[in-house]
Amino acid sequence: MSAQSHFPIAYVEPVFRPPSEAHSLILPVTNGCSWNQCTFCDMYTAPQKKFRARDEQQVLDEIRRCGEQLLVQRVFLADGDAMVLPTHRLLRILQAIAEHMPEVHRVTSYCLPRNLRRKSVEELKALRQAGLRMLYVGAESGDDEVLRRVNKGETFDSTAEALLKAREAGIQTSVMILNGLGGRSLSEQHAANSARLMNLAQPEYLSTLVVSFPNGLERYREQFPDFQPLDQADLFREMEQFLAALELDNTVFRSDHASNYLVLKGVLGADKARMLAQVRTAIAHPDHAGLRPEWMRGL
């Protein structure tokens, strides 16, 4: 019998997680994504990733076995949006983690804004008290036209409502913005309104990824037929506009995902001037900016 067959969790591949969860136990409580209609995302399009909630007893049994076999300190609830589950069910999962894996000090999850909005502040506070510490929210953009073109199913207002609700409940958020999502025609308003959204929400963490199309542009252009991808220089100019417009008090910023040409790390606003200088160097002198080579950007 293989080592994989002894592992206490039955995964349905592929499995995704944020870069910062590299050392976490990935615990799937759903399969796939409850929305799964964004035209830029191919993460959960495989037939075996069709959305469903996993059997609750199976999840609870896996938690018990993990406690018996593994030493776990951090847990990431997969797949695309654990928060779609009813609060009472999430509470039972969190309580089982606390019972069987008492060393766990942080539980996190991906989260769609729509599913955050469906929960009351009181429900979110109960989840926080049960161990849910942070949610990764794919805002992607703060611009309504860009969001409509990519079929995100959200608006500036709906995303802001979700992020502010999490903040009120004491749950940290890590927000993702996609550099280049609006193409050439919507680049400026994408940068400006994404910054406006972040200034309102003041998330604890903010990251930017570069929109990528490993399977081609056909699906993306179904609703965005005139989309023209940004080249490297245009991506940097959009990033410059975005960073310049940010007015954040104490947000950890990362632009170090494999999709990014330019790695940026700092705290906004303390490190804003330094990171803007890095972007401007990349625009003016790309050969001296320490850019990630193209071959390293594979996803």
Residue pairs with C-beta under 8 A, 6 or more apart in sequence:
8 62
8 65
8 66
8 68
8 69
8 70
9 25
9 26
9 27
9 28
9 62
9 65
9 66
10 58
10 62
11 26
11 28
12 28
12 31
12 48
12 49
13 48
14 43
14 46
14 49
15 26
15 28
15 78
15 79
16 43
16 78
16 79
16 80
17 24
17 26
17 76
17 78
18 76
18 108
18 110
18 136
18 174
19 256
19 257
20 174
21 74
21 76
21 108
23 74
24 74
24 75
24 76
24 106
24 108
25 66
25 70
25 72
25 74
25 75
25 76
26 76
26 78
27 59
27 62
27 63
27 66
27 75
27 76
27 77
27 78
27 97
28 54
28 59
28 77
28 78
28 79
29 53
29 54
29 59
29 77
29 78
29 82
29 85
29 90
29 93
30 51
30 52
30 53
30 54
30 78
30 79
30 80
30 81
30 82
30 84
30 85
31 49
31 50
31 51
31 52
31 53
31 54
31 79
32 44
32 49
32 50
32 51
32 52
32 79
32 80
33 41
33 43
33 44
33 49
33 51
33 79
33 80
33 81
33 112
34 51
34 80
34 81
34 84
34 112
34 115
35 80
35 81
35 112
35 114
35 153
36 44
36 45
36 51
36 80
37 151
37 153
38 140
38 150
38 151
38 152
38 153
39 150
39 151
39 219
39 220
39 222
39 223
39 224
40 140
40 150
40 178
40 181
40 211
40 213
40 220
42 214
42 215
42 219
43 49
43 80
44 51
44 79
44 80
49 79
51 80
53 84
53 85
53 89
56 89
56 92
56 93
59 93
60 92
60 93
60 96
63 93
63 96
63 97
63 100
63 101
64 96
64 100
66 72
66 100
66 101
67 99
67 100
67 101
68 100
70 101
71 103
72 101
72 103
72 104
73 103
73 104
73 105
73 106
74 104
74 105
74 106
74 107
74 108
75 97
75 101
75 104
75 106
75 107
75 108
76 107
76 108
76 109
77 93
77 107
77 108
77 109
78 109
78 110
79 110
80 110
80 112
81 109
81 110
81 111
81 112
81 115
82 90
82 109
82 110
82 111
83 90
83 109
83 111
83 112
83 115
83 116
83 119
83 135
84 112
84 115
85 93
87 119
87 123
87 126
87 127
90 127
90 130
90 132
91 126
91 127
91 130
94 107
94 127
94 130
94 131
94 132
95 130
97 104
97 107
97 131
98 104
98 130
98 131
104 131
106 131
106 133
106 134
107 131
107 132
107 133
108 132
108 133
108 134
108 135
108 136
109 132
109 135
109 136
110 135
110 136
110 138
111 135
111 136
111 137
111 162
112 137
112 138
112 154
113 137
113 139
113 154
113 158
113 159
113 161
113 162
113 163
114 153
114 154
114 158
114 162
116 124
116 135
116 137
116 162
116 163
116 165
116 166
117 158
117 161
117 162
117 165
119 127
119 165
121 165
121 168
121 169
124 165
124 166
124 168
124 169
124 171
125 169
125 170
127 169
127 171
128 169
128 170
128 171
132 171
133 171
133 172
134 171
134 172
134 173
134 174
134 204
134 205
135 166
135 171
135 172
135 173
135 174
136 173
136 174
136 176
137 159
137 162
137 163
137 166
137 173
137 174
137 175
137 176
137 203
138 175
138 176
139 154
139 159
139 163
139 175
139 176
139 177
139 194
139 197
140 146
140 147
140 150
140 152
140 176
140 177
140 178
140 181
141 147
141 150
141 152
141 177
141 178
141 181
141 182
141 190
141 193
141 194
142 156
142 159
142 177
142 190
142 193
142 194
142 195
142 196
142 197
142 198
143 156
143 182
143 186
143 189
143 190
143 192
143 193
143 194
144 155
144 156
144 193
145 182
145 186
145 189
146 181
146 182
146 186
146 189
146 190
146 193
147 153
147 154
147 155
147 156
148 223
149 182
149 186
149 223
149 224
149 227
150 181
150 220
150 223
150 224
151 223
156 193
156 196
156 197
159 197
159 201
160 197
160 200
160 201
163 173
163 175
163 197
163 200
163 201
163 203
164 200
164 201
166 172
166 173
167 173
167 201
167 202
172 203
172 204
172 205
173 201
173 203
173 204
173 205
174 203
174 204
174 205
174 206
174 207
175 198
175 201
175 203
175 205
175 206
175 207
176 207
176 208
176 209
177 194
177 198
177 206
177 207
177 208
177 209
177 242
178 208
178 209
178 210
178 211
179 208
179 209
179 210
179 211
179 230
179 235
179 238
179 239
179 242
179 255
179 260
180 187
180 210
180 211
180 229
180 230
180 234
180 235
180 238
181 190
181 211
182 189
182 190
183 224
183 226
183 227
183 228
183 229
183 230
184 228
184 229
184 230
184 234
185 226
185 227
185 228
187 230
187 234
187 237
187 238
188 238
188 241
190 238
191 238
191 239
191 241
191 242
191 245
192 241
192 245
194 242
195 241
195 242
195 243
195 245
195 246
196 245
198 206
198 246
198 248
198 251
199 245
199 246
199 247
199 248
202 248
202 249
202 251
203 251
204 250
204 251
204 252
205 251
205 252
205 253
205 254
206 248
206 251
206 252
206 253
206 254
206 268
207 253
207 254
207 255
207 256
207 257
208 239
208 242
208 254
208 255
208 257
208 260
208 264
209 257
209 259
209 260
210 235
210 257
210 259
210 260
210 261
210 297
211 229
211 259
212 259
212 297
212 299
213 220
213 229
214 299
217 227
217 229
220 227
221 227
230 238
232 261
232 286
232 291
233 283
233 286
235 261
236 261
236 262
236 279
236 282
236 283
237 283
239 255
239 262
239 279
240 276
240 279
240 280
240 283
243 272
243 275
243 276
243 279
244 276
246 268
246 269
246 272
247 269
248 268
248 269
249 269
250 267
250 268
251 267
251 268
252 267
253 264
253 265
253 266
253 267
253 268
253 271
253 275
254 264
254 265
255 262
255 263
255 264
255 265
256 263
256 264
256 265
258 292
258 296
258 297
258 298
258 299
259 297
259 299
260 292
260 297
261 282
261 291
261 292
261 297
262 278
262 279
262 282
262 289
262 290
262 291
262 292
263 290
263 292
264 275
264 278
264 279
266 272
266 274
266 275
268 275
278 289
281 288
281 289
282 289
282 291
